[in-house]
């Protein structure tokens, strides 16, 4: 198994946290999922979109909480890896 794999994954999501949440906000505002923000395509404001937005808002709130917990975990893992690397380099 790859050394420090958990740290790699945790840090991957930590580094992309802002982009993930910005994408969720863009989709909730009507941007077409998978489209470029620059092309400005949006969904029609209909019953289907309202259901999607309600579900997305709830999931985004949960995701934000999980990413916040992940942020703390990422910092802890980074400190542990740095300490282990420092110990190994002085050995």
Backbone as ProteinMPNN parsed JSONL, in Angstrom:
{"seq_chain_A": "XXXXXXXXXXXXXXXXXXXXXXXXXXXXXXXXXXXXXXXXXXXXXXXXXXXXXXXXXXXXXXXXXXXXXXXXXXXXXXXXXXXXXXXXXXX", "coords_chain_A": {"N_chain_A": [[0.851, -1.193, 0.0], [0.454, 2.253, -0.683], [2.591, 4.511, 0.896], [1.519, 6.869, 3.279], [-1.005, 7.195, 2.097], [-3.608, 7.811, 3.026], [-3.201, 10.422, 3.885], [-2.642, 11.652, 1.445], [-5.157, 11.46, 0.111], [-6.887, 12.828, 1.893], [-5.688, 15.362, 1.879], [-5.992, 15.972, -0.81], [-8.776, 16.492, -1.086], [-8.939, 18.564, 0.736], [-7.389, 20.574, -0.472], [-8.986, 21.142, -2.637], [-11.344, 22.008, -1.651], [-12.561, 24.619, -1.672], [-13.115, 25.007, -4.449], [-14.883, 22.889, -4.902], [-17.097, 23.553, -3.269], [-17.745, 26.027, -4.418], [-18.549, 25.192, -6.947], [-20.842, 23.752, -6.267], [-22.437, 25.879, -5.323], [-22.691, 27.334, -7.699], [-24.117, 25.5, -9.299], [-26.454, 25.378, -7.775], [-27.391, 27.901, -8.212], [-28.314, 27.72, -10.719], [-26.631, 27.128, -12.847], [-25.733, 24.978, -15.52], [-25.013, 21.662, -14.84], [-21.745, 20.529, -15.159], [-21.083, 22.357, -17.069], [-19.166, 25.161, -18.294], [-18.514, 27.949, -16.261], [-18.138, 30.268, -17.6], [-19.603, 30.08, -19.977], [-22.173, 30.533, -19.251], [-24.579, 29.092, -19.338], [-27.754, 28.165, -18.129], [-30.169, 26.331, -16.162], [-33.662, 25.928, -16.901], [-35.997, 27.536, -14.837], [-37.843, 25.519, -13.306], [-40.17, 23.041, -12.023], [-38.659, 20.67, -11.754], [-36.044, 21.696, -11.518], [-36.33, 23.074, -9.115], [-36.651, 20.986, -7.277], [-34.163, 19.723, -7.603], [-32.466, 21.809, -6.736], [-33.249, 22.099, -4.045], [-32.504, 19.605, -2.985], [-29.759, 19.691, -3.587], [-28.938, 21.915, -2.072], [-29.278, 20.914, 0.545], [-27.463, 18.76, 0.498], [-25.104, 20.143, -0.016], [-24.766, 21.61, 2.307], [-24.284, 19.527, 4.139], [-21.97, 18.498, 2.947], [-20.219, 20.685, 3.245], [-19.871, 20.665, 6.03], [-18.587, 18.186, 6.344], [-16.269, 18.633, 4.826], [-15.119, 20.596, 6.381], [-14.503, 19.172, 8.722], [-12.711, 17.445, 7.524], [-10.703, 19.236, 6.867], [-9.517, 19.83, 9.351], [-8.586, 17.281, 9.968], [-6.766, 16.937, 7.878], [-4.792, 18.824, 8.51], [-3.861, 17.738, 10.919], [-2.875, 15.218, 10.052], [-0.873, 16.102, 8.317], [0.91, 17.311, 10.098], [1.691, 15.027, 11.54], [2.916, 13.469, 9.534], [4.98, 15.211, 8.751], [6.434, 15.274, 11.151], [7.191, 12.575, 11.338], [8.732, 12.338, 9.01], [10.773, 14.122, 9.637], [11.917, 12.844, 11.826], [12.866, 10.532, 10.572], [14.758, 11.637, 8.847], [16.7, 12.535, 10.539], [17.735, 10.264, 11.523]], "CA_chain_A": [[0.0, 0.0, 0.0], [1.18, 3.504, -0.799], [2.858, 5.181, 2.169], [0.819, 8.147, 3.454], [-2.135, 7.263, 1.164], [-4.707, 8.548, 3.658], [-2.832, 11.838, 3.85], [-2.804, 12.082, 0.055], [-6.58, 11.617, -0.191], [-7.419, 13.897, 2.741], [-5.152, 16.637, 1.376], [-6.597, 16.201, -2.131], [-10.067, 17.162, -0.899], [-8.685, 19.823, 1.444], [-6.9, 21.549, -1.45], [-10.038, 21.442, -3.613], [-12.558, 22.339, -0.901], [-13.173, 25.863, -2.16], [-13.645, 24.781, -5.801], [-16.03, 21.987, -4.786], [-18.235, 24.31, -2.734], [-18.121, 27.033, -5.42], [-19.302, 24.489, -7.991], [-22.181, 23.486, -5.715], [-23.18, 27.148, -5.319], [-23.01, 27.665, -9.095], [-25.195, 24.608, -9.726], [-27.671, 25.778, -7.059], [-27.882, 29.158, -8.797], [-28.908, 27.418, -12.016], [-25.655, 26.747, -13.872], [-25.879, 23.609, -15.996], [-23.976, 20.798, -14.283], [-20.733, 20.146, -16.125], [-20.793, 23.438, -18.012], [-18.213, 26.179, -17.866], [-19.162, 29.139, -15.711], [-18.007, 31.336, -18.592], [-20.606, 30.042, -21.048], [-23.378, 31.112, -18.682], [-25.804, 28.31, -19.54], [-28.483, 27.869, -16.893], [-31.381, 25.524, -16.278], [-34.948, 26.605, -16.794], [-36.49, 27.519, -13.454], [-39.099, 24.778, -13.296], [-40.385, 22.159, -10.879], [-37.514, 19.756, -11.647], [-34.913, 22.453, -10.987], [-36.61, 23.38, -7.71], [-36.332, 19.766, -6.525], [-32.707, 19.567, -7.657], [-31.865, 22.84, -5.899], [-33.523, 21.772, -2.643], [-31.637, 18.475, -2.651], [-28.372, 20.152, -3.646], [-28.693, 22.777, -0.909], [-29.122, 20.046, 1.717], [-26.217, 18.006, 0.359], [-23.99, 21.088, 0.077], [-24.589, 21.904, 3.733], [-23.626, 18.348, 4.703], [-20.63, 18.454, 2.37], [-19.421, 21.739, 3.88], [-19.519, 20.172, 7.37], [-17.602, 17.112, 6.183], [-15.01, 19.232, 4.375], [-14.563, 21.293, 7.538], [-13.876, 18.128, 9.543], [-11.57, 16.965, 6.748], [-9.658, 20.258, 6.97], [-8.825, 19.601, 10.623], [-7.884, 16.002, 9.83], [-5.634, 17.162, 6.971], [-3.737, 19.518, 9.258], [-3.305, 16.78, 11.872], [-2.075, 14.248, 9.307], [0.321, 16.777, 7.8], [1.849, 17.438, 11.222], [2.216, 13.697, 11.844], [3.833, 13.077, 8.457], [6.163, 16.067, 8.866], [7.203, 14.817, 12.315], [7.785, 11.285, 10.984], [9.787, 12.602, 8.028], [11.872, 14.773, 10.346], [12.554, 11.799, 12.626], [13.6, 9.649, 9.664], [15.895, 12.343, 8.249], [17.75, 12.703, 11.551], [18.205, 8.927, 11.924]], "C_chain_A": [[0.885, 1.24, 0.0], [1.36, 4.153, 0.569], [2.165, 6.543, 2.167], [-0.379, 8.305, 2.508], [-3.296, 8.063, 1.748], [-4.435, 10.046, 3.609], [-3.024, 12.405, 2.448], [-4.27, 12.374, -0.266], [-7.185, 12.772, 0.599], [-6.962, 15.253, 2.217], [-5.725, 16.982, 0.001], [-7.913, 16.964, -1.983], [-9.908, 18.485, -0.161], [-8.277, 20.916, 0.452], [-7.992, 21.984, -2.432], [-11.354, 21.86, -2.965], [-13.279, 23.56, -1.467], [-13.821, 25.663, -3.537], [-14.887, 23.893, -5.767], [-17.263, 22.764, -4.329], [-18.684, 25.409, -3.698], [-18.928, 26.4, -6.551], [-20.715, 24.183, -7.512], [-23.027, 24.751, -5.715], [-23.585, 27.544, -6.744], [-24.163, 26.797, -9.594], [-26.513, 25.003, -9.066], [-28.247, 27.075, -7.623], [-28.438, 28.948, -10.203], [-27.937, 27.053, -13.114], [-25.865, 25.285, -14.253], [-24.703, 22.789, -15.471], [-23.035, 20.363, -15.394], [-20.396, 21.229, -17.135], [-19.74, 24.371, -17.432], [-18.987, 27.379, -17.341], [-19.16, 30.248, -16.753], [-19.09, 31.292, -19.669], [-21.989, 30.473, -20.56], [-24.67, 30.338, -18.882], [-26.45, 28.004, -18.194], [-29.697, 26.999, -17.202], [-32.606, 26.425, -16.298], [-35.407, 26.487, -15.345], [-37.852, 26.833, -13.444], [-39.159, 23.874, -12.066], [-39.199, 21.203, -10.673], [-36.308, 20.474, -11.055], [-35.115, 22.75, -9.509], [-36.288, 22.178, -6.828], [-34.832, 19.521, -6.468], [-32.037, 20.551, -6.71], [-32.059, 22.525, -4.421], [-32.613, 20.641, -2.173], [-30.173, 18.904, -2.606], [-28.029, 21.035, -2.454], [-28.454, 21.94, 0.346], [-27.8, 19.289, 1.662], [-24.995, 18.914, 0.477], [-23.713, 21.445, 1.527], [-23.868, 20.749, 4.427], [-22.178, 18.26, 4.219], [-19.714, 19.487, 3.016], [-18.981, 21.311, 5.276], [-18.439, 19.102, 7.285], [-16.247, 17.663, 5.729], [-14.337, 20.005, 5.503], [-13.86, 20.302, 8.464], [-12.634, 17.591, 8.842], [-10.397, 17.935, 6.842], [-8.839, 20.052, 8.243], [-8.006, 18.316, 10.567], [-6.651, 16.158, 8.937], [-4.479, 17.836, 7.7], [-3.063, 18.586, 10.256], [-2.406, 15.769, 11.16], [-0.788, 14.874, 8.782], [1.358, 16.937, 8.901], [2.491, 16.099, 11.549], [3.232, 13.25, 10.796], [5.11, 13.903, 8.526], [7.045, 15.622, 10.024], [7.896, 13.495, 12.01], [8.928, 11.473, 9.991], [11.0, 13.228, 8.692], [12.642, 13.748, 11.174], [13.397, 10.899, 11.742], [14.823, 10.345, 9.086], [17.023, 12.555, 9.251], [18.306, 11.365, 12.004], [19.431, 8.529, 11.153]], "O_chain_A": [[1.947, 1.254, 0.623], [0.394, 4.323, 1.313], [2.218, 7.277, 1.18], [-0.733, 9.429, 2.151], [-3.898, 8.888, 1.061], [-5.332, 10.84, 3.326], [-3.517, 13.522, 2.29], [-4.587, 13.412, -0.847], [-7.909, 13.598, 0.044], [-7.76, 16.186, 2.122], [-5.92, 18.156, -0.313], [-8.139, 17.96, -2.669], [-10.663, 19.427, -0.407], [-8.763, 22.044, 0.529], [-7.922, 23.077, -2.994], [-12.36, 22.044, -3.651], [-14.485, 23.515, -1.708], [-14.949, 26.102, -3.76], [-15.834, 24.119, -6.52], [-18.335, 22.651, -4.923], [-19.878, 25.695, -3.789], [-19.877, 27.001, -7.054], [-21.677, 24.336, -8.266], [-24.206, 24.708, -6.067], [-24.693, 28.032, -6.965], [-25.083, 27.299, -10.24], [-27.565, 24.972, -9.705], [-29.449, 27.32, -7.523], [-28.971, 29.877, -10.809], [-28.363, 26.7, -14.214], [-26.146, 24.452, -13.392], [-23.545, 23.171, -15.636], [-23.472, 19.886, -16.442], [-19.513, 21.041, -17.971], [-19.469, 24.362, -16.231], [-20.0, 27.774, -17.919], [-20.073, 31.074, -16.788], [-19.462, 32.329, -20.218], [-22.876, 30.746, -21.369], [-25.751, 30.867, -18.624], [-25.77, 27.63, -17.238], [-30.179, 26.939, -18.333], [-32.584, 27.54, -15.778], [-35.218, 25.45, -14.71], [-38.888, 27.489, -13.56], [-38.301, 23.943, -11.185], [-38.789, 20.961, -9.538], [-35.624, 19.929, -10.189], [-34.164, 22.684, -8.73], [-35.715, 22.335, -5.749], [-34.291, 19.159, -5.423], [-31.136, 20.174, -5.961], [-31.128, 22.672, -3.629], [-32.025, 20.713, -1.094], [-29.437, 18.526, -1.696], [-26.943, 20.916, -1.887], [-27.538, 22.221, 1.119], [-27.097, 19.187, 2.668], [-23.965, 18.502, 1.01], [-22.557, 21.569, 1.931], [-22.947, 20.971, 5.213], [-21.272, 17.977, 5.004], [-18.555, 19.191, 3.304], [-17.842, 21.565, 5.669], [-17.487, 19.111, 8.065], [-15.202, 17.209, 6.196], [-13.109, 20.059, 5.568], [-12.752, 20.563, 8.933], [-11.623, 17.314, 9.486], [-9.24, 17.518, 6.891], [-7.61, 20.097, 8.21], [-6.877, 18.266, 11.054], [-5.607, 15.57, 9.216], [-3.321, 17.457, 7.522], [-1.845, 18.629, 10.428], [-1.297, 15.495, 11.618], [0.267, 14.241, 8.805], [2.549, 16.725, 8.671], [3.693, 16.03, 11.806], [4.286, 12.713, 11.138], [6.206, 13.362, 8.377], [8.269, 15.593, 9.897], [9.056, 13.305, 12.377], [9.974, 10.838, 10.12], [12.135, 12.9, 8.346], [13.872, 13.777, 11.219], [14.515, 10.537, 12.108], [15.841, 9.691, 8.857], [18.176, 12.735, 8.858], [19.252, 11.327, 12.79], [19.962, 7.438, 11.359]]}, "name": "protein", "num_of_chains": 1, "seq": "XXXXXXXXXXXXXXXXXXXXXXXXXXXXXXXXXXXXXXXXXXXXXXXXXXXXXXXXXXXXXXXXXXXXXXXXXXXXXXXXXXXXXXXXXXX"}
